[in-house]
Amino acid sequence: SSGALARFLSTGIKEKGKLVGVFCTQLPPNARPKDPSEWLRVQKASIATQAADAILPDAMEGFIQAWDSFAPSNGQRLSGLQSAYITNNPYPPGEKDKLNFSSGSEAYHAVHKQH
């Protein structure tokens, strides 16, 4: 996704208190840090700018609700979304971020398309 959260979204997925996986977006090759300090500075500035944008709280709320409704358990959500956005993504490695949203009737895909 090229939306507000795409470059730095990474979430630990827990099931009954146990980490079952991590769902994260892929950094495009040109966004990968050569100098971690500079990358961190840029990310902090980007987050501050985005946090001031009124759309971010709506996007976060939309993703939270869509995540919760995607499947009955965190493990199933993780597996289903990894399949939709990584495994079945038609773009090659290094270009997976070009997929704005996956097909399907789940609310998550509509929210992903919007943000």
N, C-alpha and C positions, 0 to 999 in steps of 0.2 A: 504494500500500500504506500502511496505517496502522501498519506494523511498526516495529521498532527502528531501521531504517536509512533509512526513507523520506524524511525531511526533508533529509538532507544527503549522500546517496549520489551520487557523481559519479566516473566512472572513465574515464580515457583508455584507448582501445583501440588497441593497436599490432599491426601485422602486419609481420614481418620488420624490426622496429626503426622502422617508419614509423607515425606516428599516422594511423589510418584513421577515427577518429570518437570521440565521447564519448557514453557511455551514462549518463544521469542521471535521477533522479526529479524530478518537478515539485513545486515548493513550492506548497501551497495558497495562495490569495490572502491569507488572514488571517495567513500565516506570512511573507509577504514583508516585508523590512525597510524601515521608514521612517527609522530612525536606524541606519546600518550598525554603529556602535560598540556600541549596545545589542543589536542582533541577534547580533553576534559574542560578546558576553558571555553571552547566553542560550544560544547554541549550544555554547560552551565548557562551561558548566555542565551542559547536557544530555548532552554527550559524556562528561563525567566521571562523571555518574550512570549512564549506560548502560554505560560501561566497567567499572564496579564490579559490574554485573549479570552473573551467570554465563552467561546465555543468549547474550550478544553473541559470545563466541568460537565457540559452536556455530552461530550464525546466519552468521557470516563464513565458517566452514569449509563449511557447507552451500551458501552462495551460490558459493563458489569451485569446489567440486566440480560443482555444477549448471551453472555457466557453462562449465566445461571440457567437460562432456558434451553441451552443447546443440547444438553444430555443430562441424564439423572445423576451422574457422578463426575468428579473432577478427572478421573482416569479416562472415562469415556469422552469427555469434552476434549481433553488433551489429544487423545488418539484421533478423534474425528476432525479436529481442526488442523492437526499436523498433516493428516491425509489430504484435507481440502486445500491447504495453503502451501504445503511443501511437496509431499509425495506425488500428488496428482496435478501439481502446478505445471503448466505446459512450457514454462520458461526454463532454460538451462541453469545449472548452478552459476551463481554470480549475477544472475538476472531475475531471480525469484521475486524481487521487490517490484517488478513491473506488473505483477498480478494485482489489480486494484481490489478485486473481490472474487470469491468463488461462487459457483452456481449452487443453488439449493434454496429451499423454502425457509430455512432457519433464519431467525432475526439477526443472528451474528453477521451473516453475509450482507444484509442491507445496511447494518451499522458500519461495517468495514467499507462498503462502497461509499457511504456518506462521508466518512472521516478519513 
